[in-house]
Every structure is written in C-alpha cells, then in structure tokens.
Amino acid sequence: MDKKIYERPVIIKQQMGFMNKFGSAPANQPLTHIDNVSVVEMAEKYGSPLFVFSEKKIRQNYRNLNRIFKTRYPKVQFAWSYKTNYLNAVCSLFHQEGAWAEVVSEFEYERARKLGVKGENIIFNGPDKTIEGIKKAIEEKAKIHIDHFDELYDIINITEKYNLKADVGIRVNMDTGIYPKWDRFGFNYENGEAVQALKRIISNERLNLVGLHTHIGTYIMSTEPYKIAAQKLVVLANMLIDQYDIKLDYIDLGGGLPSHNTLKGQYLEAEQLLPTLEQYADAITSPLYDLNLSPSEFPTLFLENGRVLIDDAGFLVSKVLANKRLSDGRRSTVIDAGVNLLFTSFWFKHKVRPAQVSSTYTESATLYGPLCMNIDIIRDDVVLPTLKKGEYLVIMYVGAYSVTQWMQFITLRPNIVMITEEGKIEQLRKSENLDYIMEQEILPEKLKEFSI
Ligand SMILES: *Cc1c(COP(=O)(O)O)cnc(C)c1O
C-alpha cells in the first residue's frame, strides 16, 4: 500500500447556507471513460491537457434537435455556426448530417468553401464583410445577411460595378425582453429601420430579397424571447406579402439555445432550470403559422444553433499539478489547463469530475490553471474528492467556443482528439510547438545578436 502523504491539519470555517430542500451538493462521481474509452489512457497517449470530442454525441445532438423542429414545421434547414467550433472534423460532421454553414467572417467563409461547402449553402452574417468578400459571396450565391446601411450601399455599388444581381436578406434586431438588447447587429425593428432597409432593397432592381434573419442572443434561458422574435419577423414577412407580393424563401431565427452548462450566477443546475428543447421549438415555430401564405408557400425555417449542438460533446482532460492551502485555509488545486484554453470558464461553472476513482473525502476547492495570472481560475468553488498530484480530472461541456476562443498564452495549445462512433481515437489537431508559434515572427537583423 502507498504510504499516505502527510497533510497538515487545518481548521476550516464552515460556510453554512440556509437549509434548503435540495440537500447538500452531490459529490462528483468519477468519469473514468468517455464513450467507453479510458480517459487516463487517452491523456497518457496524447498528453495533458487534452480536448476530447465525441462523434456519437455530436450526431445524437444534431439528429435530436433536427427531429424536434422537423416535427413542428414542414421545412427546416440547420446551418452550423462556424465560430462556435470550426475544427474541420466538427464542421464536416455537421455537414454530413445535412447542415449548411453559418459564417461571420471571410476567414470562416473560406474555411467552409475549402471544406467543400458550396456558396449557395453558406449563410454569410456579421458586420465585417469586405468588398471582395461580398463580391465573391454574390457570385457564389451565398445567403448574405446585410448588417447595416453602409453594407447595403457597398452591395449596391458592387452589383452596379460588376453588373451582378444579388440575393440578400437583412438581419433584424428587436426588443424581445432580453437585456442588454443585441441592437448593435442588424436593423432595428421597433424604430422602423428594418422596414426602411427592406423598402430600399425592394426598390433596387439588382437586389433580390430572399430572407429575414435575426439572432437574438446566446444562452437564451426562456422561450418567450424566441416567440416574440418569430412574431416580429412574421409581421415583417406579412407586410412584404400584403404590400409587395414578395414571398420569402426563408426566415432565419438564428441560434442561441442554451447548453447544459450552468452560469456563474445560477443556483440550480442548468438541467433543472431551462425549458426543454421541445418548448423552444414550439415557441419558434408556432408564430410561423400566422404567415399569410398557403402551406405550400411557407418559407424554409433556418436555424443557426451552435452551443446547444456541441457543448456537451466536448471534454477537457487535465492533470493535477499541485495541491496547496491558501492563507485562509481553503484548499486549492492547480491543474494544467487554464483560462487560456477555456475562456468560457469566466462565465460558466463547468462541471468537473475526477477521471479515476479517487479519495472518498471531498472538500470544496478552488481550481486554478497553470498561468502566472491571478485571474486564471477554472472554478472558484467546487466540491471535489481530494485529488493527488498526477491524477486527472475532466472538465465537461466545453465543446462550444473553447477551441475557437482559446489563446496561445504562456503555454502551447494541446492536442485535440475525437472518439469515433466505432470507438477509435482520431487526432483532430496537433498540439502546437515552438516552431509553429515562431514561424510568423520576423526578427530584425540588428536584433539577432546580443551578449549578456
Ligand atoms: C454566434 C452565432 C450563432 C450561434 O450562436 P449559439 O449561441 O452558439 O447557438 C448563430 N448565428 C449568429 C449570427 C451568430 O453570431
């Protein structure tokens, strides 16, 4: 038997909360395997930290949400939000399932094209589109969602200069009861700007109005805002039908459905707090039946969900570097994955589970990353078994906005693997090395030598 490591006794102030009917925080059960593959074995083979994705979970999530919408509305088309996770393998998986691409920059547009997505299957959003980018998107028949009047004028100029006709839609922002309002994107509904933009598009013979778009926010915790958003887009669509006899190809309700991550301010776990996906789908699809159209003329419903489809399919495996006591006696555990890899830990209480059967003794601890930065905290207060140096833990629900928002800072970005449906481990991205990082740098001649 291993000799037990001596730990200095400490007196810990008990933080008593009010009695409540939920009982005490559950001790975290170990997560030794992901899709039947041993976490520790993966970490030992591919290094730590390590991002792991589950192909099975991604496909399940997609099929489930797609079914929920398709049973409620006859024409549904998903578009994968690239910025949520643009690993080639992840995008390809969604395209295999039938998703189009939703992009918010030319970089993302080019990624989708390179992966083999046709222009006509790309939804081009965002406030940052260059003249060349717009021209290409028009020529390739992408769905361009105009964000502001300056962009509308750019599009008009391009179509005149190059003698083109452009299919366009507009992004509409509106008051849905969500604050702060996301009114920096698109044309406002309440002040009449959206109608103004539509009228200008309709009156231009080079522009062909094909759709309306909104994306009301992210991690939307109730169904009501979606209902309001859909109702407002239906008012606009009906105005186009009644006054201009324009029947849109599609109405795009964006993304924003929440994953099962719990926000920092939330007391209850997300699973207990959030509406079901069916309830969201009802809120989004019901208002569409108020369109002044016969069912055969109904527009396609586009959805651009990111987070909800990928978050719980991503795991971050991390190794314990050290345990220490803070000056006030609190336990802290230092792990090798920090906020540089997990930007989302600034606002989510990511679930953390040990990767091996560990001590049965639990204690609340702060989980620090390895960076020399005070803000490098993965969880400020999490009940965990007392993990030993060298043991692993798994940070859960990290599939969304992690491997796109991560930054190269102090340490190198690690390997990413995927467990396939067949139980194979495929490497999706190689860990970075010094050469890769230095490759883009140019050291001026006069700085190449020094003597110290
Ligand atoms: C980010 C984004 C999405 C995806 O949002 P999620 O909250 O991840 O579902 C969809 N559409 C647009 C325009 C976006 O900017």
The ligand as a MOL file (V3000), in Angstrom:
LIG
                    3D

  0  0  0     0  0            999 V3000
M  V30 BEGIN CTAB
M  V30 COUNTS 15 15 0 0 0
M  V30 BEGIN ATOM
M  V30 1 C -22.7600 33.0000 -32.7490 0
M  V30 2 C -23.8980 32.9830 -33.6660 0
M  V30 3 C -24.7380 31.8550 -33.7540 0
M  V30 4 C -24.6020 30.6560 -32.8450 0
M  V30 5 O -24.9850 31.0020 -31.5480 0
M  V30 6 P -25.1140 29.9120 -30.3730 0
M  V30 7 O -25.4720 30.7270 -29.1810 0
M  V30 8 O -23.8130 29.2330 -30.2420 0
M  V30 9 O -26.2130 28.9730 -30.7690 0
M  V30 10 C -25.7430 31.8840 -34.6960 0
M  V30 11 N -25.9260 32.9560 -35.5040 0
M  V30 12 C -25.1510 34.0550 -35.4320 0
M  V30 13 C -25.4010 35.1960 -36.3420 0
M  V30 14 C -24.1210 34.1110 -34.5150 0
M  V30 15 O -23.3610 35.2100 -34.4300 0
M  V30 END ATOM
M  V30 BEGIN BOND
M  V30 1 1 1 2
M  V30 2 1 2 3
M  V30 3 2 2 14
M  V30 4 1 3 4
M  V30 5 2 3 10
M  V30 6 1 4 5
M  V30 7 1 5 6
M  V30 8 2 6 7
M  V30 9 1 6 8
M  V30 10 1 6 9
M  V30 11 1 10 11
M  V30 12 2 11 12
M  V30 13 1 12 13
M  V30 14 1 12 14
M  V30 15 1 14 15
M  V30 END BOND
M  V30 END CTAB
M  END
